[in-house]
């Protein structure tokens, strides 16, 4: 086979296109006889082989990116996961996650599967992630993807990209600070729903069962168990539904709902999305 001289310019071009290391890019170009597209395929196949070898690895680290459109009408949260904290803190990895979130925001697919099927840089996002597995040397995955549409959506990224929140408000206005404060509440207190009407029936049933068992252990009569358990639901709603939780940044034990009404008497939360590493 005829040897082709590989220029530093071509190596740099391939590195810019793929993010692979200089030596990996040079080797790919040598194997591809200088053909740029074939070199990209070589790196992608390397990623596929590595992905197969690391299929059983856990991806408990990574980053969570929350973005909203310029009109604040829609937002996305994407969790790109990896194996180690070392990779999660790498600037190239974080930027790759941001590019995925931007693609998601631009195209607004309804599911992670649709997101992975989107085209980017001449290939599907799924193939691009596989390519990056070869570059980074760890298993990568879009572990969670959420979208939100509302009159006004506010994003928040917490604790070094470890949690991302979107809060949907019911009206537009100068509510960035209020929305961010509520998003911080979500990140800190992990509510299960906006209010009690939004709590899933299965969660309510589980809480009733727990309440009944606790009352039974206290020696309460069987006929009273369900009524006692129903009474305990009020405390559950207060602790676990966003608008009824005590506002963590408040000073007089006001609820989140009351805090929002102090900003604007009609202001409330219509929905939220909360994605965290391993969550």
Secondary structure, 3 states (H helix, E strand, C coil): CCCCCCCHHHHHHHHHHHCCCHHHHHHHHHHCCCCHHHHHHHHHHHHHHHHHHCCCCCCCEEEEEEEECCCCCEEEEEEEEECCHHHHCCHHHHHHHHHHHHHHHHHCCCCHHHHHHCEECCEEHHHHHHHHHHHHCCCCEEEEEEEEECCEEEEEEECCCCEEEEEEECCCCCCHHHHHHHHHHHHHHCCCECCHHHCCHHHHHHHHHHHHHHHHHCCCCHHHHHHHHHHHHHHHHHHHEHHHCECCCCCCCCEHHHHHHHHCCCCCEEEEEEEECCC
